[in-house]
Amino acid sequence: MIDRLDLIVIGAGPAGLSAAIASARCGLRVLVLDEFPRPGGRLLGQLHQEPDGFWWNGIKEAQQLVRQASENSVDIRTGVSVTALEQIGQTGWKIWTNRGPFSAKHVLIATGAAESACPLPGWTLPGVMSIGAAQVMTNVQRVRVGNRGVVVGMNVLSMAIVSELRLAGIELAAIVLPPKNPLNVRASDPGDVLRSLLRFAHLAPNALFRFGASFLGNSLMQRMALKLYPRRGIRMWNTPLQLRRSAVEIVGGSCVEGVRIADIDSEGVPIPGTERLIEADFVCIAGGLYPLAELAAVAGCPFRYAPELGGHVPAHDESMRTPLQGLYVAGNITGVESAKVAIAQGQVAGLSIAIDSGVPDSPTETELQTAMHRVKQMRRDALIQFDPDITACRNRMYGTNDAIG
């Protein structure tokens, strides 16, 4: 079977599984590789309630995708790390892994995204973890990350996961900003953080926060709101959201014992004499996400820099094709967005690959256009927008517009 593969998908997350299903339904022989012990990717850690009351359970969504893949004879192999890939003339691609080499005519890279860090003194102590690690431990491994924690960093990702940790009964003493340094410039600026919080204020459980956010449409009102924002914070999910305080240091001997915080001015600079200690036995650092695109670089794919999408992304068009023949990308490697967008992008990639393969059951161009239309719809309807300019950035990248009617 390995010698007769039409497609190798690297990454068994929402985009990779969706693409594998779409390609296999068209008659392609598909192998999916993933280094994690279970397929599902970031889906495995997701659990939240949407505005319409529907509970999005990532584990169940992953199980459904895996079941559909199995029904279409997709071969999924987990615990497989891909270390390199190389284009072999016009005949296809060779993939190197810890389980030996594989070959296929087409390759889809759907490796997702990785977390950025917000460095601060003490962040190497046992008990310090990324916010995503806390999500996986809680929702996937059913392990209690600690008894009382502090979250350092306020962004879309941390706010979503904080609600999940609280749902699991984990106490969070505070959510504070990271310290101001060259790597945390925007994440430590209270004004920038407030503007980012306003983008998803409609999801806040605090009615006062939702109501107040509706009046903060201009910079003058935002500056006034920041000045009046209580230093003790506003409670969300029964956790103080302390926009005017930052972490100075994580303290402890052999493990985390607390976080030293300080009041900050409007620029994020600590105010002398305001330091205090919050006792905690674990700390979650939330630095945001960036596309995990190293394998695309190894393959020789050109890149584009798009801050709205999380950083450097492999060059690709709206059909998920890269400039390299037989190489495709989908999901968060193309820019950090929601799992639903990733699933829709995977569908597009799978159809593009099937068209390029020339199989008898090849989809039509109309089917591909319909799938691309669905990506735009998913993006527009996304519960959380990681950046307000994602759509505009995508339009510039693809030379398209936002019309979806």
MARLO-576071 format. One record per residue (C-alpha): x, y, z; residue in three letters. Coordinates in steps of 0.5 Angstrom, whole numbers, padded with zeros to 4 digits, always signed. Example, Ala and Ser with C-alpha at 12.3 -4.5 7.8 and 13.67 -1.06 7.14 Angstrom:
% MARLO-576071
+0025-0009+0016ALA +0027-0002+0014SER 
END
This chain:
% MARLO-576071
+0000+0000+0000MET +0006+0005+0002ILE +0008+0004-0005ASP +0001+0006-0008ARG +0000+0012-0004LEU -0004+0018-0007ASP -0004+0023-0001LEU +0000+0023+0005ILE -0003+0028+0010VAL +0002+0031+0016ILE -0003+0032+0022GLY -0009+0029+0024ALA -0012+0035+0027GLY -0019+0038+0024PRO -0016+0040+0017ALA -0012+0034+0016GLY -0017+0029+0018LEU -0022+0033+0014SER -0018+0033+0008ALA -0016+0026+0008ALA -0024+0024+0008ILE -0025+0029+0002ALA -0020+0026-0002SER -0021+0019+0000ALA -0029+0020-0002ARG -0026+0021-0009CYS -0022+0015-0009GLY -0015+0017-0007LEU -0011+0012-0003ARG -0009+0016+0003VAL -0005+0016+0009LEU -0005+0021+0015VAL +0001+0021+0020LEU +0001+0025+0027ASP +0006+0025+0032GLU +0001+0025+0038PHE -0002+0018+0041PRO -0009+0020+0039ARG -0012+0023+0032PRO -0016+0030+0033GLY -0010+0035+0034GLY -0013+0041+0038ARG -0020+0039+0038LEU -0018+0034+0043LEU -0018+0040+0048GLY -0024+0044+0046GLN -0030+0044+0050LEU -0034+0051+0050HIS -0042+0053+0050GLN -0044+0057+0044GLU -0048+0063+0044PRO -0054+0058+0041ASP -0053+0054+0047GLY -0050+0048+0043PHE -0044+0045+0047TRP -0038+0044+0042TRP -0034+0038+0045ASN -0028+0037+0041GLY -0027+0030+0043ILE -0033+0028+0040LYS -0032+0032+0034GLU -0025+0029+0033ALA -0028+0022+0034GLN -0033+0023+0028GLN -0028+0025+0024LEU -0024+0019+0025VAL -0030+0015+0024ARG -0031+0018+0017GLN -0024+0017+0015ALA -0024+0010+0017SER -0031+0009+0013GLU -0027+0011+0007ASN -0021+0007+0008SER -0016+0012+0011VAL -0010+0010+0014ASP -0009+0014+0020ILE -0002+0012+0024ARG -0001+0016+0030THR +0006+0016+0034GLY +0010+0018+0028VAL +0014+0024+0027SER +0016+0027+0021VAL +0023+0030+0020THR +0024+0032+0013ALA +0020+0031+0006LEU +0023+0032-0001GLU +0020+0033-0008GLN +0022+0027-0012ILE +0022+0031-0019GLY +0015+0031-0022GLN +0013+0024-0019THR +0012+0026-0012GLY +0014+0027-0005TRP +0019+0023+0000LYS +0017+0023+0007ILE +0022+0021+0013TRP +0020+0019+0019THR +0022+0016+0026ASN +0018+0010+0023ARG +0022+0010+0016GLY +0021+0013+0009PRO +0014+0014+0006PHE +0012+0016-0001SER +0006+0019-0005ALA +0004+0024-0011LYS +0001+0029-0006HIS +0003+0032+0001VAL -0002+0036+0005LEU +0002+0039+0011ILE -0003+0041+0016ALA +0001+0041+0022THR -0003+0047+0026GLY +0000+0052+0031ALA +0004+0052+0037ALA +0004+0057+0043GLU +0008+0063+0044SER +0011+0064+0051ALA +0012+0070+0055CYS +0018+0070+0058PRO +0019+0072+0065LEU +0023+0071+0071PRO +0022+0064+0075GLY +0018+0061+0068TRP +0022+0055+0069THR +0020+0053+0075LEU +0016+0046+0076PRO +0009+0048+0076GLY +0009+0053+0070VAL +0006+0051+0063MET +0003+0054+0057SER -0005+0055+0057ILE -0006+0050+0052GLY -0002+0045+0056ALA -0007+0046+0062ALA -0013+0045+0057GLN -0010+0039+0054VAL -0008+0036+0062MET -0015+0038+0064THR -0020+0036+0058ASN -0016+0031+0055VAL -0012+0027+0060GLN -0017+0029+0066ARG -0011+0031+0070VAL -0012+0037+0075ARG -0006+0042+0074VAL -0006+0044+0081GLY -0011+0047+0086ASN -0010+0055+0085ARG -0007+0058+0079GLY -0005+0065+0076VAL -0006+0066+0068VAL -0001+0071+0065VAL -0003+0074+0059GLY -0010+0076+0056MET -0012+0074+0049ASN -0017+0070+0046VAL -0014+0063+0047LEU -0013+0065+0055SER -0020+0067+0055MET -0023+0061+0052ALA -0019+0056+0056ILE -0020+0060+0063VAL -0027+0058+0062SER -0026+0051+0061GLU -0021+0051+0067LEU -0027+0054+0071ARG -0032+0049+0068LEU -0027+0043+0071ALA -0027+0047+0078GLY -0020+0049+0078ILE -0019+0056+0082GLU -0016+0061+0079LEU -0013+0067+0083ALA -0012+0072+0078ALA -0011+0073+0070ILE -0006+0079+0070VAL -0001+0082+0064LEU +0006+0079+0063PRO +0012+0084+0064PRO +0014+0089+0059LYS +0020+0087+0055ASN +0022+0087+0048PRO +0018+0080+0047LEU +0012+0082+0050ASN +0011+0089+0048VAL +0003+0089+0045ARG +0001+0083+0050ALA +0004+0088+0056SER +0000+0094+0054ASP -0006+0095+0057PRO -0009+0099+0052GLY -0008+0094+0046ASP -0010+0089+0051VAL -0017+0092+0052LEU -0018+0093+0045ARG -0017+0086+0044SER -0022+0084+0049LEU -0027+0088+0046LEU -0027+0084+0040ARG -0030+0078+0044PHE -0033+0082+0050ALA -0040+0079+0047HIS -0038+0072+0050LEU -0036+0075+0057ALA -0041+0072+0062PRO -0040+0078+0066ASN -0047+0082+0064ALA -0043+0089+0066LEU -0037+0088+0062PHE -0042+0086+0056ARG -0046+0092+0057PHE -0040+0097+0058GLY -0036+0094+0052ALA -0042+0096+0048SER -0040+0104+0049PHE -0033+0103+0048LEU -0033+0104+0040GLY -0027+0110+0040ASN -0020+0111+0043SER -0023+0117+0047LEU -0028+0112+0051MET -0023+0106+0051GLN -0018+0111+0055ARG -0023+0113+0060MET -0025+0106+0061ALA -0018+0104+0062LEU -0017+0110+0067LYS -0023+0108+0071LEU -0022+0100+0070TYR -0021+0097+0078PRO -0014+0095+0080ARG -0017+0089+0083ARG -0020+0087+0076GLY -0027+0085+0074ILE -0029+0078+0075ARG -0030+0073+0069MET -0032+0066+0071TRP -0031+0068+0078ASN -0024+0070+0077THR -0021+0077+0077PRO -0019+0080+0070LEU -0013+0085+0073GLN -0012+0089+0066LEU -0008+0094+0071ARG -0003+0089+0074ARG +0002+0085+0071SER +0007+0079+0073ALA +0014+0081+0076VAL +0016+0074+0078GLU +0014+0067+0079ILE +0017+0065+0086VAL +0018+0059+0089GLY +0024+0054+0091GLY +0023+0047+0088SER +0016+0049+0085CYS +0011+0054+0084VAL +0009+0058+0090GLU +0006+0064+0088GLY +0007+0070+0083VAL +0009+0077+0085ARG +0005+0082+0081ILE +0005+0090+0081ALA +0000+0095+0079ASP +0002+0098+0072ILE +0001+0105+0069ASP -0002+0106+0062SER +0004+0104+0058GLU +0005+0097+0062GLY +0011+0100+0067VAL +0010+0097+0074PRO +0009+0103+0079ILE +0014+0102+0085PRO +0012+0100+0092GLY +0006+0097+0089THR +0008+0089+0089GLU +0005+0084+0092ARG +0005+0076+0092LEU -0001+0072+0090ILE +0000+0065+0093GLU -0001+0059+0087ALA +0002+0052+0086ASP +0001+0053+0078PHE +0002+0058+0073VAL -0001+0058+0066CYS +0003+0063+0061ILE -0001+0065+0055ALA +0003+0068+0049GLY -0002+0067+0043GLY -0001+0062+0037LEU +0003+0062+0031TYR +0003+0057+0025PRO +0007+0051+0026LEU +0011+0051+0019ALA +0018+0049+0020GLU +0016+0043+0015LEU +0014+0047+0009ALA +0020+0051+0010ALA +0024+0044+0010VAL +0020+0043+0003ALA +0023+0049+0000GLY +0016+0053+0000CYS +0016+0060+0000PRO +0013+0064+0006PHE +0009+0071+0007ARG +0009+0075+0013TYR +0002+0076+0015ALA +0002+0079+0023PRO -0006+0078+0022GLU -0005+0070+0021LEU +0000+0069+0027GLY +0007+0071+0023GLY +0010+0067+0017HIS +0005+0063+0013VAL +0007+0058+0007PRO +0005+0062+0001ALA -0001+0059-0002HIS -0008+0060-0006ASP -0015+0060-0004GLU -0015+0053-0006SER -0010+0051-0001MET -0005+0049-0007ARG +0003+0052-0005THR +0007+0054-0011PRO +0011+0047-0011LEU +0007+0042-0015GLN +0004+0037-0011GLY +0004+0040-0004LEU -0002+0043+0000TYR -0003+0046+0006VAL -0009+0047+0011ALA -0011+0049+0018GLY -0007+0054+0022ASN -0001+0053+0019ILE -0004+0058+0014THR -0006+0062+0019GLY -0009+0062+0026VAL -0017+0061+0026GLU -0022+0057+0029SER -0023+0049+0028ALA -0029+0050+0024LYS -0025+0054+0019VAL -0020+0049+0019ALA -0025+0043+0018ILE -0027+0047+0012ALA -0020+0049+0009GLN -0019+0041+0010GLY -0025+0040+0005GLN -0022+0045+0000VAL -0015+0042+0000ALA -0018+0035-0001GLY -0022+0037-0007LEU -0016+0041-0010SER -0012+0034-0009ILE -0017+0030-0012ALA -0018+0035-0018ILE -0010+0035-0019ASP -0010+0027-0019SER -0015+0026-0024GLY -0018+0021-0021VAL -0025+0018-0025PRO -0029+0021-0019ASP -0025+0028-0019SER -0030+0033-0016PRO -0032+0039-0021THR -0029+0046-0021GLU -0036+0048-0018THR -0036+0043-0012GLU -0029+0047-0011LEU -0032+0054-0011GLN -0037+0052-0006THR -0032+0049-0001ALA -0028+0055-0002MET -0035+0059-0001HIS -0036+0055+0006ARG -0029+0057+0008VAL -0031+0064+0008LYS -0038+0063+0011GLN -0034+0059+0017MET -0030+0065+0018ARG -0035+0070+0018ARG -0039+0066+0023ASP -0033+0064+0027ALA -0035+0065+0035LEU -0028+0068+0036ILE -0024+0072+0031GLN -0016+0072+0033PHE -0015+0078+0029ASP -0020+0083+0027PRO -0016+0084+0020ASP -0016+0076+0018ILE -0021+0077+0013THR -0018+0083+0009ALA -0011+0080+0010CYS -0014+0073+0007ARG -0017+0078+0001ASN -0010+0081+0000ARG -0007+0074+0000MET -0012+0071-0005TYR -0014+0077-0009GLY -0021+0076-0007THR -0026+0080-0004ASN -0031+0078+0002ASP -0037+0077-0002ALA -0040+0070+0000ILE -0048+0071-0002GLY 
END
